Amino acid sequence: MLQINYKTEMGESLALVGDVEELGSWSPDRLVKMQWHEGYNWCCSVSVPAGAKLEYKYVLVLRDGSLSWAPGFNYKLEVA
């Protein structure tokens, strides 16, 4: 499970995109939507094989549907 605490405005949401098929292969058309939980906690579950190494970014989906990619370097994760 991937999780982040991020305060969004009404009508906005968070999603993930990354370098593996399960995270959309960097395609904005294939974002993985995250679920909002109380306290501005956003999370989603993604199934990837054990030992997989992946890179991803959080993407803010604005009210008008446009995307704002997180600035800076990609997050990196190695699945145990």
Backbone torsions as a table, in degrees:
resi	resn	phi	psi	omega
1	MET	NA	135.5	175.4
2	LEU	-107.1	137.2	-174.2
3	GLN	-143.8	145.2	175.5
4	ILE	-147.3	147.5	173.9
5	ASN	-101.0	115.8	-176.1
6	TYR	-150.4	126.6	-179.4
7	LYS	-84.6	116.1	176.6
8	THR	-102.0	164.8	174.2
9	GLU	-91.8	161.9	178.5
10	MET	-52.5	130.0	178.2
11	GLY	90.0	-6.8	177.7
12	GLU	-97.5	159.7	176.9
13	SER	-148.5	170.2	178.1
14	LEU	-114.6	152.6	177.5
15	ALA	-147.2	170.7	176.7
16	LEU	-121.6	152.3	170.2
17	VAL	-147.9	144.6	-176.7
18	GLY	-156.6	-169.2	-170.6
19	ASP	-88.1	-1.6	178.8
20	VAL	-109.5	159.3	-178.5
21	GLU	-53.1	-41.8	-177.5
22	GLU	-65.4	-18.4	177.5
23	LEU	-112.1	20.6	172.3
24	GLY	87.5	2.4	177.9
25	SER	51.0	43.6	179.0
26	TRP	64.8	14.1	179.7
27	SER	-89.3	119.0	178.3
28	PRO	-60.0	-21.9	178.6
29	ASP	-76.9	-9.4	-175.6
30	ARG	-123.9	35.1	178.7
31	LEU	-59.1	148.7	172.9
32	VAL	-97.6	112.3	-177.3
33	LYS	-71.4	139.9	177.5
34	MET	-99.4	155.8	-179.6
35	GLN	-102.2	134.7	178.3
36	TRP	-81.3	138.4	173.4
37	HIS	-130.7	156.2	-177.1
38	GLU	-47.4	140.0	179.9
39	GLY	87.6	18.1	-179.6
40	TYR	61.5	34.2	173.5
41	ASN	-92.8	127.3	-180.0
42	TRP	-115.4	135.7	179.7
43	CYS	-149.1	161.5	173.8
44	CYS	-157.6	155.6	176.1
45	SER	-108.8	136.1	178.5
46	VAL	-132.5	129.0	178.5
47	SER	-93.1	117.3	175.1
48	VAL	-132.3	154.0	-178.2
49	PRO	-64.6	148.7	174.6
50	ALA	-58.0	139.6	-179.7
51	GLY	87.6	-6.7	-179.9
52	ALA	-66.4	142.1	173.4
53	LYS	-112.5	129.4	-177.8
54	LEU	-139.3	158.4	174.0
55	GLU	-123.5	144.3	-178.6
56	TYR	-153.8	167.2	175.1
57	LYS	-136.2	152.1	170.0
58	TYR	-86.4	143.8	-179.4
59	VAL	-128.3	127.9	175.3
60	LEU	-88.1	122.9	177.3
61	VAL	-96.4	112.6	-176.0
62	LEU	-78.3	166.7	-177.7
63	ARG	-54.9	-35.7	-178.4
64	ASP	-84.7	4.3	178.7
65	GLY	90.9	-8.3	178.0
66	SER	-73.2	162.3	-174.1
67	LEU	-114.6	142.4	174.0
68	SER	-125.1	107.0	-177.5
69	TRP	-76.9	142.5	177.5
70	ALA	-59.3	135.8	179.8
71	PRO	-74.5	164.8	174.2
72	GLY	87.4	-165.3	-176.2
73	PHE	-70.2	160.0	174.7
74	ASN	-71.9	151.0	169.4
75	TYR	-76.7	144.9	178.4
76	LYS	-122.9	142.0	-177.6
77	LEU	-145.9	134.8	171.7
78	GLU	-113.5	121.2	-175.9
79	VAL	-79.2	128.8	-179.6
80	ALA	-79.9	NA	NA
